[in-house]
């Protein structure tokens, strides 16, 4: 692979890696509904604050979410809602795989 092509695939892998945890997938899904403060996400996922913040930092570094500090809280939202297209594609793969498996039974 040439430099620019390799870099593009590395960038894609970095973004996919950032979403490769069930908790982070849940956070992205929740943020697709509305922005949330860290404390809300913490309660929803049931982790401590540092673990919640670590997950959000991974998503932020990948460019998936953005944070907006207001007083002593940070509110997160999706930077680019197009990431939800990836979810739709993944769901289609899951449904097709289940249908194929069912037809074999």
C-alpha positions as a Markdown table, in Angstrom:
| # | Residue | x | y | z |
|---|---|---|---|---|
| 1 | Unk | 0.0 | 0.0 | 0.0 |
| 2 | Unk | 1.2 | 3.5 | -0.8 |
| 3 | Unk | 1.5 | 6.1 | 2.0 |
| 4 | Unk | -1.8 | 8.0 | 1.5 |
| 5 | Unk | -3.8 | 4.9 | 1.0 |
| 6 | Unk | -2.3 | 3.2 | 4.1 |
| 7 | Unk | -2.9 | 6.3 | 6.1 |
| 8 | Unk | -6.6 | 6.4 | 5.1 |
| 9 | Unk | -7.0 | 2.7 | 6.2 |
| 10 | Unk | -5.2 | 3.4 | 9.5 |
| 11 | Unk | -7.5 | 6.4 | 10.1 |
| 12 | Unk | -10.5 | 4.2 | 9.4 |
| 13 | Unk | -9.2 | 1.5 | 11.7 |
| 14 | Unk | -8.7 | 4.1 | 14.5 |
| 15 | Unk | -12.3 | 5.3 | 14.3 |
| 16 | Unk | -13.7 | 1.7 | 14.1 |
| 17 | Unk | -11.5 | 0.8 | 17.1 |
| 18 | Unk | -12.9 | 3.7 | 19.1 |
| 19 | Unk | -16.4 | 2.3 | 18.6 |
| 20 | Unk | -15.4 | -1.3 | 19.3 |
| 21 | Unk | -16.6 | -1.4 | 22.8 |
| 22 | Unk | -20.2 | -2.1 | 23.8 |
| 23 | Unk | -20.2 | 0.8 | 26.3 |
| 24 | Unk | -19.0 | 3.3 | 23.7 |
| 25 | Unk | -21.5 | 2.0 | 21.2 |
| 26 | Unk | -24.2 | 2.6 | 23.8 |
| 27 | Unk | -22.9 | 6.1 | 24.4 |
| 28 | Unk | -22.9 | 7.0 | 20.7 |
| 29 | Unk | -26.5 | 5.6 | 20.4 |
| 30 | Unk | -27.6 | 7.7 | 23.4 |
| 31 | Unk | -25.9 | 10.8 | 22.1 |
| 32 | Unk | -27.7 | 10.4 | 18.8 |
| 33 | Unk | -30.9 | 11.1 | 20.7 |
| 34 | Unk | -29.7 | 14.2 | 22.5 |
| 35 | Unk | -26.6 | 15.7 | 24.1 |
| 36 | Unk | -25.8 | 14.4 | 27.6 |
| 37 | Unk | -23.7 | 15.4 | 30.5 |
| 38 | Unk | -21.0 | 13.0 | 31.7 |
| 39 | Unk | -23.0 | 12.4 | 34.9 |
| 40 | Unk | -26.1 | 11.3 | 32.9 |
| 41 | Unk | -24.0 | 8.9 | 30.8 |
| 42 | Unk | -22.3 | 7.6 | 34.0 |
| 43 | Unk | -25.7 | 6.8 | 35.5 |
| 44 | Unk | -26.9 | 5.1 | 32.3 |
| 45 | Unk | -23.9 | 2.8 | 31.9 |
| 46 | Unk | -23.3 | 2.2 | 35.7 |
| 47 | Unk | -19.5 | 2.8 | 35.6 |
| 48 | Unk | -17.6 | 5.1 | 37.8 |
| 49 | Unk | -16.8 | 8.7 | 36.6 |
| 50 | Unk | -13.2 | 7.9 | 35.5 |
| 51 | Unk | -14.2 | 4.9 | 33.4 |
| 52 | Unk | -17.0 | 6.9 | 31.8 |
| 53 | Unk | -14.7 | 9.8 | 31.1 |
| 54 | Unk | -12.1 | 7.5 | 29.6 |
| 55 | Unk | -14.6 | 6.0 | 27.2 |
| 56 | Unk | -15.7 | 9.6 | 26.2 |
| 57 | Unk | -12.1 | 10.6 | 25.7 |
| 58 | Unk | -11.5 | 7.7 | 23.3 |
| 59 | Unk | -14.6 | 8.8 | 21.3 |
| 60 | Unk | -13.5 | 12.4 | 21.3 |
| 61 | Unk | -10.0 | 11.7 | 20.1 |
| 62 | Unk | -11.4 | 9.7 | 17.3 |
| 63 | Unk | -13.6 | 12.7 | 16.3 |
| 64 | Unk | -16.9 | 10.9 | 17.0 |
| 65 | Unk | -18.1 | 13.1 | 19.8 |
| 66 | Unk | -17.5 | 16.6 | 21.0 |
| 67 | Unk | -17.7 | 18.1 | 24.5 |
| 68 | Unk | -19.0 | 21.5 | 25.6 |
| 69 | Unk | -18.0 | 22.7 | 29.1 |
| 70 | Unk | -20.8 | 24.5 | 30.9 |
| 71 | Unk | -20.0 | 25.6 | 34.5 |
| 72 | Unk | -18.6 | 22.4 | 36.1 |
| 73 | Unk | -20.2 | 19.9 | 33.7 |
| 74 | Unk | -19.2 | 18.7 | 30.2 |
| 75 | Unk | -22.0 | 18.0 | 27.8 |
| 76 | Unk | -21.3 | 15.6 | 24.9 |
| 77 | Unk | -22.9 | 15.3 | 21.5 |
| 78 | Unk | -22.2 | 13.6 | 18.3 |
| 79 | Unk | -19.8 | 15.6 | 16.0 |
| 80 | Unk | -21.1 | 13.9 | 12.9 |
| 81 | Unk | -24.4 | 12.0 | 13.0 |
| 82 | Unk | -23.3 | 10.1 | 9.8 |
| 83 | Unk | -21.7 | 7.6 | 12.2 |
| 84 | Unk | -25.2 | 6.3 | 12.7 |
| 85 | Unk | -25.0 | 5.1 | 9.0 |
| 86 | Unk | -22.4 | 2.6 | 10.3 |
| 87 | Unk | -24.8 | 1.4 | 12.9 |
| 88 | Unk | -27.5 | 0.8 | 10.2 |
| 89 | Unk | -25.0 | -1.1 | 8.1 |
| 90 | Unk | -24.0 | -3.3 | 11.1 |
| 91 | Unk | -27.6 | -4.0 | 11.9 |
| 92 | Unk | -28.2 | -5.0 | 8.3 |
| 93 | Unk | -25.3 | -7.4 | 8.5 |
| 94 | Unk | -26.6 | -8.9 | 11.7 |
| 95 | Unk | -30.1 | -9.3 | 10.3 |
| 96 | Unk | -28.9 | -10.9 | 7.1 |
| 97 | Unk | -26.6 | -13.3 | 9.0 |
| 98 | Unk | -29.5 | -14.3 | 11.2 |
| 99 | Unk | -31.8 | -14.9 | 8.2 |
| 100 | Unk | -29.2 | -17.0 | 6.5 |
| 101 | Unk | -28.6 | -19.0 | 9.6 |
| 102 | Unk | -32.4 | -19.5 | 10.0 |
| 103 | Unk | -32.7 | -20.7 | 6.4 |
| 104 | Unk | -30.1 | -23.4 | 7.0 |
| 105 | Unk | -32.0 | -24.8 | 10.0 |
